[in-house]
Amino acid sequence: MIAIKSDLHILQDKNGRLLRGYHCREVINDELSIRDEGGYLYAL
């Protein structure tokens, strides 16, 4: 579901703000990889 929202450009944070510039493209070891425009992994 997160990857679909990313593809549709409607991915939001917990406060409802759109997350722009992040790409959910791959699953590695059952974990979703979220990267920014520079290709860096998103970290909480």
C-alpha positions, 0 to 999 in steps of 0.5 A: 500500500505504501509503494502504491501511495508513493507511485500516486504521489499521495504518500503522507506522514503521520501529520497528513503532510505530503512526502515529496521526493521519496521513492518506495521501490524495492523490498529487501529481506521483507523490508520496504526500501524508501529512498530520497531523490539523492538515492539515500535511504530514509531513516526515522 
